[in-house]
């Protein structure tokens, strides 16, 4: 039996707290927003890891930390063994070639004053040694062709393209430096459903063609299942369940995951009748003042005294095949999406 390959991306105990301050002249810290609070995960070459959770759970902050766009409060992010959080200057610039991002909104992520050729070719202006100046136009046209756009449209502006085409431009820009990791921060949420399918199929084809590894962040659980090999469920800055797509969607063990899945529409009327709908009570707690112990306990129907006293570890529980951060984790077949 061959040993598993080393992860291309390793995240360990990643924390990002944004300080809350008071005062105008003399500012003092009175608290912190715990956007990401102890996240650990691995990503292997050619794999897609989906990250799901409701708004405000820390998904986009996690993406910025992985890109070194935000400096973490503590923890590490290693790309091929090198910690990007402790790297600066020219070395950080070189490491960033290997991890790129596809933004959420194809309308605001492209500069309306730049042509498509300038947008896709901008990475070559920053990393001048990647492609010689004389070959950049041809390389940009090749990238446009790869993502299914007409190379002859290189001189057009973003407003001359549809939403799906603009997202393809963003993907072409992400591919320019030949990265091994691409972070997709809700790349299809602003698109029509039919266009979503086209962009998803494009991402899958590119992954197969270039052996890319994806971190795929999304709200839509159906979209995540379509593209992901493994799924991480986030709640209030922490990963509460992690496993293969079949584990998460068919055998969820954390109450929060079960509640999310119970809200996914089921096209089959018979399956809809068998589905157990879980409606959570109350609003998510503030990340500036999360509950003690388990952060989900204030909305959980299984909560007991131990949930307020002890933080549940993300580990494999009895009767399960994947880790879950719940003291009373158990499979609930009635909410799985089959």
C-alpha positions, 0 to 999 in steps of 0.5 A: 500500500502506497503512502498518501502524498504530502499535502500541497497546503497545510493549515494548522491552528489558524486564528484571525481576531480583529480588534475592537477599540474604543476612544478617538484620541487614545484608542484602547482594545475592548474586545475582538471579533473572532473571525477565524478561531483555530482552523486546521485542514489539508489540501492535496494536489488535484483535490477540491475541498469545499468550505460551507457555512452561513454568512459571517462564519469566517469563510472569506476571512479564511480565504484571505488568510490563505492568500496572505492578504490578511496576517493571522493572529496565530497559526500557520499556512504552509504551501509545499512545506513553506510557511507563507505567514512568516514570509516577506518581500520577494520570497512571498511574491514568488510563493504567491504565484502558486496560489491564486483566487477567483473572486465572487463578483464578476462585475466588481472584480474586473477593472472597467477601465482596462481591456480584457488583455490588460486584465488577464495579462496584469500578472505578467506585469507583476511577475515579469520573468514568467512570460517575456514581454514580446510573448504576453499577448499570445499567452493572454489569447491562449488563456482566453481560449482555454476558458472558452472565450474568443481570443480575438476579443482581447481588446474588449472591455468588461462591460461588453461581456455577460456575467458568465463571460466575465467570470471566465475572464477572472478564471483566466487571470487566475490561471495566468501564473500556472498556480497549483492551488486556486481559491474559489470564493463563491465563484458562481453565486452571482450567476444564473443557474444555467451559467453556474453549471457552465462555469462549474464544468469549466472549473472541473475541466481545468482541474483535470487538465492542469491538476489543480487543487481547489478550495471551493467556498460557497453557500449553495450545498448542492454546488459544493457537492457537485465539485468537492472531494471533501467538505469542511463545514464552518460555524462561527470561525471553527470547522465543526465537521470534515469529511468526504462528500458522501460522509457529509451529505449522506451521513452527517453527524454534527447537528449544524450540518444536519440542519443545513442539509435539511434545508436543501431543496429535494426535487423528488417529491417522495424524498421530500416527504421522508426528509426531516426538516430542522429549523434552528431557533434564534440568531447566530451568536456574535463572533465578538462574544461567542458562547463558552464551550460549543459555539453551536450550543445556543441553537442546538436541540442536543445541548447539555451542561457539558456543551457549555463547559467543554469545547468539543474537539474535531475528532472521529466519534464512535459510530462515525467514519469522519471527524465532528466537533460535537459531544453528541455526534451521531448519524441522522439518515433522515436529513441526508441528501440522496 
